[in-house]
């Protein structure tokens, strides 16, 4: 009489089956089985990056291109034809007025501090722009800049400053003009340096020759 499979054998079979399903669907095993025990951080991160690339390609190639753009164009046409939206020159410049930036939801990471520092380093090295970094987070760069400017103005009006000392958010320091405390004119600095050089005793080799 054949013996029944053990629990360990059943777990191994189910694990291999789920691996084949996840490979066929292109979805990481932890997302299929909701099992975060198997695999370490590095392997899970590599699988997650590849999965997010596939999802991003699907978002822009399928959702945005085949669904969002036609729906947006039909809505814009209906709004202009019904008179609910007034856009002069819409027929002549329809393609330009239909241009839009499609920003999907930002992906969250396990260690956001390291990713933020890496992104700051890329911006400072010129490998990417702030606009690109903000767009990857799912926001509009112009709107974010307006919000930051409004917050800075409100903080100055209320005498508040929540920025970390020494951070780039501190902005450009106020430059002291001529005659203000802590600053001097360039001419006065040059005059003082000349006076100090004349009062300083000369060395034997620097003495002028006498005829």
LINZIRA-V957164 format. One record per pair of residues at least 4 apart in sequence whose ideal C-beta (glycine too) atoms are under 8 Angstrom apart, sorted by the first residue. I is the first residue (numbers start at 1). J is the second residue. D is the distance in whole Angstrom. If there is no record, write none. Layout:
I/J/D ; I/J/D
//
This chain:
5/9/4 ; 5/10/6 ; 5/13/8 ; 6/10/7 ; 7/11/6 ; 8/12/6 ; 9/13/6 ; 10/14/6 ; 11/15/6 ; 12/16/6 ; 13/17/6 ; 14/18/6 ; 15/19/6 ; 15/33/8 ; 15/38/8 ; 16/20/7 ; 17/21/7 ; 18/22/6 ; 18/29/6 ; 18/32/6 ; 18/33/5 ; 19/23/6 ; 19/29/6 ; 20/24/6 ; 21/25/6 ; 21/32/6 ; 22/26/8 ; 22/27/5 ; 22/28/6 ; 22/29/5 ; 22/31/8 ; 22/32/4 ; 22/33/8 ; 25/32/7 ; 26/51/7 ; 26/54/5 ; 27/31/5 ; 27/32/6 ; 27/51/6 ; 28/32/7 ; 28/44/7 ; 28/47/4 ; 28/48/6 ; 28/51/5 ; 29/33/6 ; 29/35/7 ; 29/38/7 ; 29/39/7 ; 29/47/8 ; 30/34/7 ; 30/35/6 ; 30/36/5 ; 30/38/8 ; 30/39/7 ; 30/44/7 ; 30/47/8 ; 31/51/7 ; 36/44/8 ; 39/43/5 ; 39/44/5 ; 39/47/8 ; 40/44/7 ; 41/45/6 ; 41/110/7 ; 42/46/6 ; 43/47/6 ; 44/48/6 ; 45/49/6 ; 45/110/7 ; 46/50/7 ; 47/51/6 ; 48/52/6 ; 49/53/7 ; 50/54/7 ; 51/55/6 ; 52/56/6 ; 52/107/6 ; 53/57/6 ; 54/58/6 ; 55/59/6 ; 56/60/7 ; 56/104/7 ; 57/61/6 ; 58/62/5 ; 58/63/7 ; 59/63/5 ; 59/64/6 ; 59/104/5 ; 60/64/5 ; 60/65/7 ; 60/102/7 ; 60/104/8 ; 61/65/6 ; 61/66/8 ; 62/66/5 ; 62/67/7 ; 63/67/5 ; 63/68/6 ; 64/68/5 ; 64/69/6 ; 64/102/5 ; 65/69/6 ; 66/70/7 ; 67/71/6 ; 68/72/6 ; 68/102/6 ; 69/73/6 ; 70/74/6 ; 71/75/6 ; 72/76/6 ; 72/98/7 ; 72/100/7 ; 73/77/6 ; 73/98/6 ; 74/78/6 ; 75/79/6 ; 76/80/6 ; 76/85/7 ; 76/97/7 ; 76/98/6 ; 77/81/6 ; 78/82/6 ; 79/84/5 ; 79/85/4 ; 80/84/8 ; 80/85/5 ; 80/86/8 ; 80/87/6 ; 80/90/5 ; 87/97/6 ; 89/93/5 ; 90/94/6 ; 90/97/6 ; 93/97/6 ; 94/98/6 ; 95/99/7 ; 101/135/7 ; 101/140/7 ; 103/135/6 ; 103/138/5 ; 103/139/7 ; 103/140/7 ; 104/138/6 ; 105/138/5 ; 106/136/7 ; 106/137/4 ; 106/138/4 ; 106/139/8 ; 108/112/7 ; 109/115/5 ; 111/115/7 ; 112/116/6 ; 113/117/6 ; 114/118/6 ; 115/119/6 ; 116/120/6 ; 117/121/6 ; 118/122/7 ; 119/123/7 ; 119/128/8 ; 119/133/6 ; 120/124/6 ; 121/125/6 ; 122/127/4 ; 122/128/5 ; 122/133/8 ; 123/127/8 ; 123/128/6 ; 123/129/7 ; 123/130/6 ; 123/133/6 ; 128/132/5 ; 128/133/6 ; 129/133/7 ; 130/134/6 ; 130/141/6 ; 131/135/6 ; 131/141/4 ; 132/136/6 ; 133/137/7 ; 134/139/5 ; 134/140/7 ; 134/141/4 ; 134/144/5 ; 135/139/7 ; 135/140/8 ; 135/141/7 ; 139/143/7 ; 139/144/5 ; 140/144/7 ; 141/145/6 ; 142/146/7 ; 143/147/6 ; 144/148/6 ; 145/149/6 ; 146/150/6 ; 147/151/6 ; 148/152/6 ; 149/153/6 ; 150/154/6 ; 151/155/6 ; 152/156/6 ; 152/171/8 ; 153/157/6 ; 154/158/6 ; 154/160/8 ; 155/159/8 ; 155/160/4 ; 155/161/6 ; 155/162/7 ; 163/167/6 ; 163/169/4 ; 163/170/6 ; 164/169/7 ; 165/170/7 ; 166/170/7 ; 176/180/4 ; 176/181/7 ; 176/182/5 ; 176/183/4 ; 177/183/7 ; 178/183/7 ; 178/184/7 ; 178/185/5 ; 179/183/8 ; 179/185/8 ; 184/188/5 ; 184/189/5 ; 185/189/7 ; 186/190/6 ; 187/191/6 ; 188/192/6 ; 189/193/6 ; 190/194/6 ; 191/195/6 ; 192/196/6 ; 193/197/6 ; 194/198/7 ; 195/199/6 ; 196/200/6 ; 202/206/4 ; 202/207/6 ; 203/207/8
//
